[in-house]
Every structure is written in C-alpha cells, then in structure tokens.
C-alpha cells in the first residue's frame, strides 16, 4: 500500500494519516491523471501522423476509446429503398457488360 501511495506522490506522513478509502481515491485520481496525459500524447501523435503522411486515418475517437477499453462502432446509416434499387441496378449493369 505504501508503494502505491509513493507512486501517487503521497508522502509517508500523509499516508499513515489516511484511511484506506482516502488512499484509494487519491490513487485512482493519480491513475486518471496519467490516462488523460496519455490521451493527450496520443492526440498529438495522431495529428502529427495525419499532417505528415497518412492518406486515410482512423477516427481519433476510436483510437482514444481503445485506451479506455471501449469499442466504438460507427453507426451505419440505413439504406432507403431507392438507394438499394440504385445499387442493384449498378451491379446488374456491371455483370451484363462483363459477358
């Protein structure tokens, strides 16, 4: 426990006066601050890559969500019947030209 407190920059004198609940809160906040710092670093790296060489970048939100352990799936827009018909006609046209 004292090692965890030391990693969270809590001095031993403060540690011995804390309750376990207070210690947990302080350590959790310390970890959260590091995660936010890491997200900031990832954002900077993301922007650098997009400016220098990337032709198509993944969405930043999907990259950051991996840090939080969440999976972000983009919502697909439902096709209208007209869009479905247009796609079917285009596919049919492609196959009829191939013969």
C-alpha positions in Angstrom: 0.0 0.0 0.0 2.8 2.4 0.8 4.4 1.7 -2.6 1.1 2.6 -4.3 0.9 5.8 -2.3 4.5 6.7 -3.2 3.8 6.2 -6.9 0.8 8.6 -6.4 3.2 11.2 -4.9 1.8 10.8 -1.4 4.3 11.4 1.3 4.7 8.7 4.0 3.5 11.0 6.7 0.3 11.7 4.8 -0.1 8.0 4.0 -0.2 7.0 7.7 -2.9 9.6 8.4 -5.2 8.5 5.6 -8.0 6.0 5.7 -7.9 3.2 3.1 -10.9 4.9 1.3 -9.0 8.2 1.1 -5.9 6.4 -0.2 -7.9 4.6 -2.9 -9.5 7.9 -4.0 -6.0 9.5 -4.3 -4.5 6.6 -6.2 -7.5 6.4 -8.6 -7.2 10.2 -9.3 -3.5 9.8 -9.9 -4.1 7.0 -12.4 -6.9 9.0 -14.1 -4.5 12.0 -14.5 -1.9 9.7 -16.1 -4.6 8.3 -18.5 -5.6 11.8 -19.5 -1.9 12.7 -20.1 -1.5 9.6 -22.3 -4.6 10.5 -24.3 -3.1 14.0 -24.9 0.1 12.4 -26.1 -1.9 10.0 -28.4 -3.8 13.0 -29.8 -0.6 14.9 -30.6 0.9 11.8 -32.3 -2.4 11.4 -34.2 -2.3 14.9 -35.5 1.4 14.6 -36.5 0.8 11.5 -38.5 -2.2 13.0 -40.3 -0.2 16.1 -41.3 2.8 14.1 -42.5 1.9 11.0 -44.4 -1.5 9.5 -43.7 -3.8 9.1 -46.6 -6.7 7.7 -44.5 -6.7 7.9 -40.8 -8.8 6.0 -38.3 -11.2 8.3 -36.3 -9.5 9.8 -33.3 -12.4 8.8 -31.1 -11.8 5.1 -32.0 -8.1 5.4 -31.1 -8.8 7.0 -27.8 -11.6 4.6 -26.9 -9.1 1.7 -27.1 -7.2 3.4 -24.2 -10.4 3.4 -22.1 -11.1 -0.3 -23.1 -14.2 0.6 -25.0 -15.0 -0.4 -28.5 -16.6 2.3 -30.7 -18.5 1.1 -33.7 -19.7 3.6 -36.2 -23.4 3.5 -36.8 -24.3 2.6 -40.3 -27.0 4.6 -42.0 -29.9 2.5 -43.1 -30.3 2.5 -46.9 -33.5 3.8 -48.4 -35.4 1.6 -50.9 -34.2 4.0 -53.7 -30.6 3.6 -52.7 -30.9 -0.2 -52.6 -32.5 -0.2 -56.1 -29.7 2.1 -57.5 -27.1 -0.3 -56.1 -28.9 -3.4 -57.5 -29.1 -1.7 -60.9 -25.5 -0.7 -60.9 -24.4 -4.3 -60.0 -26.7 -5.7 -62.7 -25.3 -3.3 -65.3 -21.7 -4.3 -64.3 -22.5 -8.0 -64.7 -24.3 -7.6 -68.0 -21.3 -5.7 -69.5 -18.9 -8.4 -68.3 -20.4 -11.0 -70.7 
